[in-house]
C-alpha cells in the first residue's frame, strides 16, 4: 500500500514534538516521515513495519519516533539492530546528533548510565539472544530493526530475534525492500493471506520509489546496459562463444556474465572508461559526485581498483569487508572529493554516501533484493534535478529489475502454486531441468562446469529509464555511445525522457545514412530488441526437439546422431547451452533436411 498525505497532518502532533522535544529531533520532517509519525501516534501499535525506498530517510523517521517515545515515557531505552558493523556505528552517530546516546560497542553487562540504549548487529544478537532479552525485560524498550529482512537470513538469526525481542514494549521494523528471494518468515512482520491463498507481508506505512521520485526525495536512475561477445572454455575443454544478452541456459548466462566481469578481458576496462566519462559529465553540475563499483569478491575488487588507476591516473578507495579500517575509509570517501570507490558487497546496503551518483554493477549476485539495495546507494537526492547513472551488463534478469524500479512488492511467504506466473522472480528451474533431460546428446557436457574466461568485448547496448528502453547498439568509444554518456547530470525526470528520445532519433537518422557494409552491429532501436526470456528459449528447444523427433522417423538415425550432425554443420555448443540464434539455425537446417527427404 502507498500512502500520501498533506502537510496539515503536523497539527495533530504533540506540542512537544518536534520543536521542544528534549532529545533534539529533526526540525523539519519530510511529508512521508510526518505522515508515518502521525499514523504511529494515532494507533500506538506494539509492532510497526515502515517500508520506505532506499534514500528516503528511514533513519530520521525512526530516530524522531524514538525521541517522541522517550520523551513521553512510553519507553525508557532504545535498542537498534543493524545488518553490519558499519551501519551499527552510523546509527549511533545519527542518534547522537539528535541527543540520543547509543553504545555501538556494547558486548555484555550493565549499560553505562550516560547511554539511552545500544546499537548491535543481527549477528551479535544471534550469538547472545538472552543477553539482550534480559536487558529488555528490565526496562521498557523500543527495538528498531533496521533492514528487517536480514532477520530472515538464517533460521538462527530469526529465532534469536524472536527470543531476544519478544518482551519489547515497542518494535519498529524498517526496510527499503520488504521482499526476500526465499520464503523464510521475517520476525515481527504481519502476513495476510490474499484471495489466491498466498501470504504476503503487510506494511503499516509504505513510501515507494515512485512516490519518492515524484516528491523529489530520490534521484531518477538512468541504467546504461552493455553487451558484447564473450568466449570461455568449459571444464570439458570446449570453447563457447556467446553474446551477452542473448537467450541462453541459466548456466551459460552465468558463464557469459562472469566472462564479462573478468578484469583481464576488454569488457570491464571499456565499461569503467565509459562510467568515468559519465562521472566527468555529471561533475559539471554536481562537482563532488562520486562513483562506486560493486564487485563480486576481493580479488576482483583489487583488480578493478588497478584498472581505474590505469584509466584515470588516480587511485580508487578500496573497501574490503574483512578490513578493520573499512568503515573509516567509507567515511573518509564520503567527506572527500575523490572520484572512485570499489567495494565488495558491504556498501550495497544502508551505507550513506549521498554524493555517489554513478555506479557499476560488477557482481553476479542476481536477487531482486540485492539489486534494489545496490541501486539504492545512488538515489539519495541532495538537490532537485540530480540524476543517478548505473552501468549494467546486458543480463535479462538485471534488465527486468531495472525496468521494475517503481514496482512495490511485499514479501511473499508462500511460493505461488504455478511457478513463473504470480512470482515475477521465480526461476523456471523445473522446466529447465526437463528441457535438459529431453536432450539426447551426451549429458556429460551439460553438467555444472567450471570455466576459464578467454575473451570479452564491450558494446553499448541500450539505456533503460522509467520502464522504457532507448538507443541502438554502438561500439565502445563511438560517437553514438558518447551521445548517451554526455547527458547532463542535472535534469528534471521528464527532461531525461525527452532527451533520451531525441538521442535515439538522432542515432537512428545517423544509422540510415551509413552504407550497409558499415552496419556491423544490430541496429534496431532498444524498444524493438526484447531480451528473450528463459521461457521463450525453452520453447525454441522444444520446437527443435520435436523436429528432430520427426526427422528420426524419416531418416532412421538416432536422436543423438542428428543433434551431433546439427552441431557440426551449424556450429555452437549443445542445445542446452545454445543461444536463440543458434537454435533457430538448427531448426531451419533440420527442416531443410526433412524437406529434401520427401
N, C-alpha and C positions, 0 to 999 in steps of 0.2 A: 504494500500500500504506500502511496505517496501522499504527503500532507503538505498543504500550503497554508500560510496564514498571513495576516496583515500585522503591521506594526502596532495596532491597537491592543494586542494581547498584553503589552507591557503593563497596562494599568491594573491587571489582575494580580501582579506580583506584590509580595510583601514590601512595605516602605523601606525596610532594612536591606532590600535587595535591588540592584547590586550596589548602589552608591554607598550605603552606610554599613554594609556587612563588615564585621571586624576583620575578616580574613583578607579583605582587599581583592575582591573579584574583578574580572574584566569590566571596564567601564562601559563597554558597548558590545552587545551581542548581535550576531547576525540573526536575520529573521527566523531561520530554521532553528537556531540554538534557543532563541527566546520561545518559539512555539513548542519545542520539545520540553523546555523547562516548565512552561505553562501547563502542558499536559501532565507532567510528572506531579507538579504541586497540586493540581486538581484531583488526581486519582490516588496519590500517595501509595503506589504499589510496593510490595516487597521486592519483586523482580521486574526489571525494565530492560528491554532489548532495544537499543538505538542503532539503526543501520544508516550510516552516512558515508557517502562516497569518499575515497581517499583524497585528502587535501581540503575537505570541507570544514574541519575544525572540531573533531570529536574530543580532543584533549581539553580544549577550552570549555566545551559544554560540560564534560564530566567534572572538571575541577570547580566550575561555577556551581554545579549541583552539589558537589561535596561541601563547598563553602556554606551553601544555604542549609544543608542538613546539620552541619556542625554548629552553625550559628543558632539554629532553632532547637538544638539539643536533641534532635531525632537520633543522632549517633554521637559517639564520643571519640571515635578514631576511624582512620581510613587505611585500607589495605589495597594497593594497586598490584595487579598481576599482569605482567607483560611477557611477550614471546621471547625477548632476548635481553642479554646483559646491557647492551647499549640503550635499548628502549627503557629499561628499568631506570637507568640514570637520567634519561631525558625526562621521564615523568617526574622524578624527584626535583629536577631543575625547574621544570614548568610550574610545579606546585609551589616551590619556594618563592617564585616571582609574585605569587598572589598570597603569600603568607601562610601556606600550609607546608609544614616541615615533615617530609617523608625520609626515612632512613633507607638508602638504597644498598647499604652494606649489611643489613640485618641478617644474622645467621642463627641466633639462639638466645635464650634467656630473656630477662625483662627489658623492655624498650626504654631508652633514655627519656627522662621527663620533658626534655625540650622538643621531643617529636610528637606529631599528631598521628603518626602511623608509619607504615613501611611500604617499600616498593620491592617486589620479588618477581621471580620468573616462574613460568609454569613448570619448568624442570625442577626448580627449587622446591616448589610445593609437592611435586611428585616424589621427591626424596623424603620429605618430613611433613606429611599432611597433619599429623597430630600436634606438632609444634604450633601450627597456625590455628588449628581448631581450639586449642587451649587458650590462645590469646583472644580469640574472637568470643569465646564463652565468658571471658572475664569482663569485657566491656562491649557496649553496643557499637557495632562496627558496620561501616559501609565498605563493601568489597567492589572494586572496579575491575572488571575482567576485560582487559584490552585485547582486541582481535580474538574474541572468544572461540572462534572456530578452532584455535590451537588446542583448546581443551579436549577436542576430539582427535588430536593427532595420534594418540595411543590410548589403549584401554586403561593403562595405569594412570595416565595424566587425568583422564576424565573421572576415574574413580577417586583419585586423590583430591580433585577439586570438589567433588561431592562430599567427601569425608571432611575436608578442611573447612568448607564454607557453608555447609548446611545450616549451622546455627546463626549465620549472619543476620543482623537486623534488616539490612537493605543490600541488594545486589544490583549493580548496574553493569550490563553486558554491552560491549561496543564491538562493532565490526564494520569494515568497509565492504566486505564480501561475505554475505551470510551463507553462500553455498559452499559445499565441500565436494571433492571428487568421489568420496566414499559415502557410506550410509551410517557412519558412527554417530550416535546421538550426541548433541552438544549439551553439557550440563546447564541447568537453569534456563533453558530455552523452551518455550512452549511450542508444541507441534499440534497442528489442527488437520484433521482428515478432510480431504476435499471430496467432491462428488465422484471422483474416479477411484476413491479408496486409498489414495496416496497421502501420507502425512508430510506436511511441509512446515517449515519454521514460520512462526508468526511474530512479526516485529511490532513493538509498541509505537515506534516512530521511525519513518523511513525518509531519507533525503537522498535521492538518487543523482547520478551523474548528469542526467538530462536536466533536472531541476537546477542543479548547481551551475550548470553551463548557462542556463537562461538567466540566472541571478548574477552571473559574472564572478562567482566564487571560485570556479576552476577554469583552467585554460582548455580551449578546443585542442584536440590532438590530430596532427597530420601524420599518418603512417606512410612511410616510404618503403616499398617492398622490392627486394632484389632477387632475381632468379639467376640462371646461368647453367652451363653444362658441368656436370660432376663426373668424375671417374674414380673408381676404387677397386680394390682386389679383395675377393672373399677368402675365407679360410680354405675353401676348396681350390683356390688358385685362379678362379675365374675373374676376369676383368669385366666390370659392369659400368656402363656409361648411361647416365640419365640426366634429364633436365629438371632442375629444382622447380617444383610446382606442377609437374606433370603427374597425372594419377598413377600411383604405384601401390604395391602392398605396403602394409604398415612397416615391415622390416626394411624394405627398400627406401621408403620415405626417411626412416631413421638414419640409414647409412648415408643417403644423399645429403641430409641435413648436417650430419656430423662432418662429412667431407667439406661442406661449405665453411663450417666454423673452424676447420683446421688452419692454424696460423701460418702454416708453410705453403698454403695454396695462394691463389690470387684473389679469391672472393673476399676474405676478411680485410686485406690491405685496401682494396678498392672501396669497400663499404665504409671503412674507417676514414678513408680520404674524403669520401662524399659527406660523411657525417661532420667531419671537421670543417668542410666548406660551408655546410649548413649552419654550423655554430658561428662561423665568422659572419655570415649574413644576419643571424639572429642578434649577435652582439652589437650590430649597428644601432639597434633600437633598445636592446637590453644589455648594457655594457658589461655587466658582471655574469651574464649567462654561462652556465657550466654544462658539461656533458658527462654522461655515465655509460660505461659498458658493463652489462651484467653477464658475467662469464659462467661457464659450467663448472670449472674446477680451478684450483690454484695454479696448476701448470699452465693452463691456457691463459689465465689472468695475467701471469707474468709475461707470457709471450705477447699478449695484446698490448701491454704497457710498453714493451720494447718496440713494437710496431708504431705505436703512437709517437714515441720519441723520434723514430726514423722519419715519420711522415711530417711531423710538426716542428721538430727541432727542440721540443720542450718535453720534460718528463711528465708522467701522469701519477696522480696519487693512487697508490696500490693498497687496497683494503682486503686483507685475508682474515677469515673468520677465527682462526686459531691464534691470531697475533694479539698479544696483550695490549698493544698500542692502537688497535683498530678504531676504537671509539674516539680516541683523541684525534686520529687522522681524519675521521669524518667531520668532527667539529672544526678542525683547522681548515679543511677544504671548504666547509660551509661559510666560514668567515673570510675566505680569501677571494682573489680574483682569478685563480688558476682555472685553466680550461677543462682539463680531463681528470676523471676518476675511473678506475677499473676495480670492480668488486665481485666477489663470489657470494651470491645469494643474500648476504646479510643486509644489503642496502635495499633489498627488494620490498621490504615491508616496514612501514611505520617510521622509518628514519626521515627526519625532517631537514632537507636541504632545499629550501624554496627556490634557489637560483638555478637548479637543474632544469634545463629546457630542451636538451637534445639527448636522446637515448639510443643505444644499440643493443637489441635483444640477441645476445650471442650465447644463448644457452638452449639446450634441448629439452628443458622442462616444459611440458605441454598441458598442464592443468589450467582450467579457466581461473582458478583461484590465484595461482602464482602469476599468471599473465596480468590479471586485473591489479594485483598488488604491485607488480613491477611497473606497469604504466602509471600507477598512482604516484610514483616518485616524481613524475614530470608535470603533473596537472595543477599543482598548488599555485593559485594566481596571486600576484602581488599588486598588479595594477591592470586596469581594463585594457583589453586588446592583446595581451601576451598570448602567444601560441606555443604549443609543445610539438616536437618532431621526434618520432620514434622509428628507427630503421629496423626492418624485419627481413628474415629470409622468406621467400615465397613458399610457405608451407600451408596447405589448405586449412589445417586446424587453427593456426595462428591468424590467418586472414579472416576466418569465421569469428574468432574472438574480437578482432579489431572492428569488424563490421557490426558487432553487437554491443559496443561500448555503452550504449544508452539503455540497454535492456536490463531491468532489475529482476533479480531472481531470489527465491528463498531456498533454504537448504531442504533438499528432498531426502526424507528419511527412508522411504521405501523405493526400491527400483521399480520403474514402470514395468507393467506386465509384458509389454512388447517393446523390446529394446530398440532405440533409434527413433521412435516416434515421439513419445512425450518428453524424453530426456534429450535435450539438444546436444549433450556432451557424451551420450552413450556411444561407445565404440562397438561396431558390429563384429565382435571377436568371434562369436559362434559362426556367423556367416562366413567370415574369413577362413576359419578352420575348415569348414565344409568345402569352401572353394578350393583350398589347397589339397584336401583329400581327394577331390574329384580329378585331379591331375593324374594322368597315367605315366608321368615322367618319373625319372629317378628321384625319389624323395630325399636322397642324401644331400642334394643341393639346396633343399628348401629349409634345412634346419636353421635355427638361430645361429648366425655366423658372426665371427669377429671380422674385422676388415682393416684394410690399410688404405688410407686416403692417398690417391695418386695425383689428382689434378682438379683444380676448380677455377671457374671464371665467374665474374660478376656482370650481370646485365640488369640495368634499371628496368623494373617490370611494370609497376603501377603505383599510384597514390590512392590511399583509402582515406576518406574523410566523411564523417556524418552519415555512414552507411552507404555511401556512393563510391564508385571507383573511377579514376581518371588516368589518362596517359597511355602512351604506346611504348613498346619496348625500345630501349636505346642502349648503346654501348656505354660503359663507364667512361667518364671523361668527355662525352659528346656534348654538343650544344644543347641537344634535347634534354639531357639529364640536368645540365646546368640551369635550364629554364625552371625546373621544379625546385632545385636546391636554392635558387635565388628568390623564392617567395619571401616577402618582408616578414620580419618576426613580430611586428605589431599590427594586428588586423582584427576587426570585428568578425565574429563567426560567419556572417552572411557574406562578408568581403572575401573570406578564404574560399568559399564555394564558388563565387563569381570568378575569382582569379584562376582557380583550377580549371574551370570550364573554358576560359579564354586560352589558357596554356595548351589544353588538349586540342582545341580548334586550330590553333596555330601549328601544332605539331602535325595534325592530320593534313593541313594545307601544304605544309613543307614536304611531307612524305609523298604526296601526289605528284609533286614536281620532279621527284627523283626517278631516274631510269630503273627499270626492273632489275638490272644487274646489281644495283646497289642495295636493293631491298633484301638484305641478308637476315633480318630479324622478323619475327611475327608482327607485322604492322597492322594490328587490329586494335581499336580502342579497348581500354581495360574493361568497360562495362559489357563488351561483347566477347570477352575472354573469360568465361566462367572457369573457376578451378573445379575440376571434375572430382566428385566425391567418391569415397570407397564403394558406395552402393552402385554408382554408375559403372565403376571399374569392374565390380563383381558381375554386373550384367554382361559386360563385354566378354569376360572369362566364360560365363555360362553359354553365351552365344557361340564362342569358339569351340567349346567342348561339345555342344550339340552338333555343330557342323562336322567336327572331327568324327563324332559317333556315327553320323550318317555316311561319312566317307569310308569308315571302317567296313560297312556292309557292301559298299560299291567296290572297294579295292581289294578287300580280303586281308589287308595289312592290320597289325595290332595298333591300338591307340598310341602306345609309346613310340613306335616307329614313325608314325605320322607326325607326332609332336616334334620328334628329333629332326625330321626332314624339314619341317616348317622353320625350325630354329636355324638349320643350316642354310636354307635359301633366303630367309628374311633377316637373319641376324638377331642378336639380342639374347637375354637371359631366359630361364624357364618361365612359363606363363605366370606363375605365382609372383614373379618379380618384374614382369614386363610392364611397360608403360601403355597408356591408351593407344598411342600411335603405333607401337609395335604389335599390339593385339589386333588393331584394325588391319594392319598389313597382312597378318596371318589369316584373318577372316577372309580378306579379299583373295589371298592366294589359294586357300582351300576351296573356296567357291569356284575359282578358275579351274582347279584340278577336277572338281566334280563335274563341271560343265563339259570338259573335254571327254570324259568317260561315257557321256550319254550317247 
